[in-house]
């Protein structure tokens, strides 16, 4: 079933997913642009990427793909030659996944608050599901973007930590990268299961802490 069919069978779920993906991807890309500027590269800033505007951060093709099949992408232009330090490119790459980690915690804490303040709480609570889904989505984006596969952020981080990877035979390196990508592709559903467990784990930790501060 195409994702767009959910618009007719589960419109609330459809628009919730679209909103969360757009918000999370735009925050991810904004983090790249902001850290690049801090590291001396104003390429993204000069081209208007210091924004959460999805039409800028994602583009029309990416947004249409999201509306039709439920997946999307984003990108900001950077110029490593303009950055100040040798680790700047890796730092810029890490900024996006770090933003997803931050959003994961924010959404998980939000789910915890909703759990505590909602009388006769049930798992079907719409606001709880919004925060819960946001937490799951962002832990999945975090893990996926950290894969050491070009053009994902993990590749820039990996090659900074292990610069000798460029000396490996190109065919062997590409084969290993392709194999890793295929493995993750067929395990993608399990990432969401892991994400759900991760959100529940944080919720279980946060509930007694929030009760202790009077929420």
C-alpha positions as CSV (number, residue, x, y, z in Angstrom):
1,X,0.0,0.0,0.0
2,X,1.4,3.4,-1.0
3,X,1.8,5.8,1.9
4,X,-0.5,8.3,0.2
5,X,-3.4,5.9,0.6
6,X,-3.2,6.5,4.4
7,X,-4.6,10.0,3.6
8,X,-8.0,8.3,3.0
9,X,-7.7,5.4,5.6
10,X,-5.9,7.3,8.4
11,X,-5.8,11.0,7.7
12,X,-4.6,11.9,11.3
13,X,-1.8,9.4,11.1
14,X,-0.9,10.6,7.6
15,X,-0.6,14.3,8.5
16,X,1.1,13.5,11.8
17,X,3.8,11.6,10.0
18,X,4.2,14.3,7.3
19,X,4.5,17.1,10.0
20,X,7.0,15.2,12.1
21,X,9.2,14.2,9.2
22,X,9.2,17.8,7.7
23,X,10.0,19.3,11.1
24,X,12.7,16.8,12.0
25,X,14.4,16.9,8.6
26,X,14.4,20.7,8.6
27,X,15.8,20.9,12.1
28,X,18.5,18.4,11.0
29,X,19.5,20.4,8.0
30,X,19.4,23.7,9.9
31,X,21.9,22.3,12.4
32,X,24.3,21.5,9.5
33,X,24.0,25.1,8.2
34,X,24.4,26.7,11.6
35,X,27.5,24.7,12.6
36,X,29.0,25.2,9.2
37,X,28.7,28.9,9.7
38,X,30.3,28.6,13.2
39,X,33.1,26.8,11.6
40,X,33.8,29.6,9.1
41,X,31.8,28.3,6.0
42,X,28.9,30.7,5.2
43,X,27.9,28.9,2.0
44,X,24.6,27.6,3.5
45,X,23.9,30.8,5.2
46,X,24.6,32.9,2.1
47,X,22.1,30.7,0.2
48,X,19.3,31.0,2.7
49,X,19.6,27.7,4.5
50,X,19.5,29.1,8.0
51,X,15.7,28.5,8.0
52,X,13.2,25.8,8.9
53,X,11.4,26.4,5.6
54,X,10.8,23.0,4.1
55,X,10.7,24.3,0.5
56,X,14.3,25.5,1.0
57,X,15.7,22.7,3.2
58,X,14.0,19.8,1.3
59,X,12.8,21.1,-2.0
60,X,9.6,20.3,-4.0
61,X,10.7,16.9,-5.3
62,X,11.6,15.8,-1.7
63,X,8.2,17.0,-0.4
64,X,6.3,15.3,-3.1
65,X,8.1,12.0,-2.4
66,X,7.2,12.4,1.3
67,X,3.5,13.0,0.4
68,X,3.4,10.0,-1.9
69,X,5.7,7.3,-0.4
70,X,6.4,8.6,3.1
71,X,10.1,9.1,2.8
72,X,12.2,12.2,2.0
73,X,15.5,13.8,2.2
74,X,17.2,17.2,2.7
75,X,20.6,18.8,2.0
76,X,22.5,22.0,2.6
77,X,25.5,23.2,0.5
78,X,28.8,23.3,2.4
79,X,32.3,24.1,1.4
80,X,34.9,22.3,3.6
81,X,37.7,24.4,2.1
82,X,36.3,27.4,3.9
83,X,36.2,25.7,7.3
84,X,38.7,26.7,10.0
85,X,39.8,23.3,11.5
86,X,40.6,19.9,10.2
87,X,37.7,18.4,12.2
88,X,35.2,21.0,11.0
89,X,33.7,18.9,8.2
90,X,33.1,16.0,10.6
91,X,31.6,18.4,13.2
92,X,29.2,19.8,10.6
93,X,28.2,16.3,9.6
94,X,27.6,15.3,13.2
95,X,25.4,18.3,13.8
96,X,22.5,16.9,12.0
97,X,22.4,13.5,13.9
98,X,23.0,15.4,17.1
99,X,19.9,17.5,16.4
100,X,17.9,14.2,15.9
101,X,19.2,13.0,19.3
102,X,18.1,16.2,20.9
103,X,14.7,16.0,19.3
104,X,14.4,12.3,20.4
105,X,14.8,13.4,24.0
106,X,12.5,16.4,23.7
107,X,9.7,14.3,22.2
108,X,10.3,11.5,24.7
109,X,10.1,14.0,27.6
110,X,6.9,15.4,26.0
111,X,5.4,12.0,25.9
112,X,6.2,11.5,29.6
113,X,4.5,14.8,30.5
114,X,1.4,13.9,28.6
115,X,1.3,10.5,30.3
116,X,1.4,12.2,33.7
117,X,-1.1,15.1,33.1
118,X,-3.8,13.2,31.2
119,X,-6.6,11.9,33.3
120,X,-7.6,8.3,32.4
121,X,-4.6,8.1,30.1
122,X,-4.6,5.5,27.3
123,X,-2.0,4.7,24.7
124,X,-4.4,6.0,22.0
125,X,-4.1,9.6,23.3
126,X,-3.5,11.6,20.2
127,X,-1.0,14.1,21.8
128,X,0.9,11.2,23.4
129,X,1.1,9.5,20.0
130,X,2.4,12.7,18.4
131,X,5.3,12.9,20.9
132,X,5.9,9.2,20.9
133,X,6.1,9.0,17.1
134,X,8.4,12.0,17.0
135,X,10.7,10.3,19.4
136,X,10.8,7.1,17.4
137,X,11.3,8.9,14.1
138,X,14.2,10.9,15.4
139,X,16.1,7.9,16.9
140,X,15.6,6.2,13.5
141,X,17.0,9.3,11.7
142,X,19.9,9.4,14.1
143,X,20.9,5.8,13.5
144,X,20.3,5.9,9.7
145,X,22.3,9.1,9.2
146,X,25.3,7.8,11.2
147,X,25.8,4.9,8.8
148,X,29.3,5.1,7.2
149,X,27.8,5.2,3.7
150,X,28.1,8.2,1.3
151,X,26.4,10.6,1.1
152,X,25.1,10.1,4.7
153,X,26.6,12.1,7.5
154,X,28.2,9.0,9.0
155,X,30.6,8.8,6.1
156,X,32.2,12.2,6.8
157,X,32.5,11.3,10.4
158,X,33.9,7.8,9.7
159,X,36.5,9.0,7.2
160,X,37.7,11.7,9.7
161,X,38.1,9.1,12.4
162,X,39.6,6.5,10.0
163,X,41.3,8.5,7.2
164,X,43.1,5.4,5.9
165,X,39.8,4.1,4.6
166,X,40.5,5.9,1.4
167,X,43.5,3.7,0.8
168,X,41.4,0.5,0.7
169,X,40.8,-0.9,-2.7
170,X,37.9,1.0,-4.2
171,X,35.9,-2.0,-5.4
172,X,36.3,-3.7,-2.0
173,X,35.3,-0.5,-0.2
174,X,32.3,0.0,-2.4
175,X,31.3,-3.6,-1.9
176,X,31.4,-3.3,1.9
177,X,29.4,-0.1,1.8
178,X,26.8,-1.6,-0.5
179,X,26.5,-4.7,1.7
180,X,26.1,-2.5,4.8
181,X,23.4,-0.4,3.1
182,X,21.5,-3.5,2.0
183,X,21.7,-5.0,5.5
184,X,20.2,-1.9,7.0
185,X,17.6,-1.6,4.3
186,X,16.2,-5.0,5.0
187,X,16.4,-4.3,8.8
188,X,14.7,-0.9,8.6
189,X,11.6,-2.1,10.3
190,X,13.6,-3.3,13.3
191,X,15.0,0.3,13.6
192,X,11.5,1.5,14.3
193,X,11.0,-1.3,16.9
194,X,14.2,-0.3,18.5
195,X,13.1,3.4,18.4
196,X,9.8,2.5,20.2
197,X,11.7,0.6,23.0
198,X,14.1,3.6,23.3
199,X,11.2,6.1,23.7
200,X,9.5,3.8,26.3
201,X,12.8,3.5,28.2
202,X,13.2,7.3,28.4
203,X,9.6,7.7,29.4
204,X,10.0,5.1,32.2
205,X,13.1,7.1,33.5
206,X,11.4,10.5,33.2
207,X,8.1,9.7,34.9
208,X,9.5,9.4,38.4
209,X,11.8,12.4,37.8
210,X,8.9,14.5,36.7
211,X,6.8,13.4,39.6
212,X,9.6,14.4,41.9
213,X,9.5,18.0,40.6
214,X,5.7,18.1,41.0
215,X,4.4,17.4,37.5
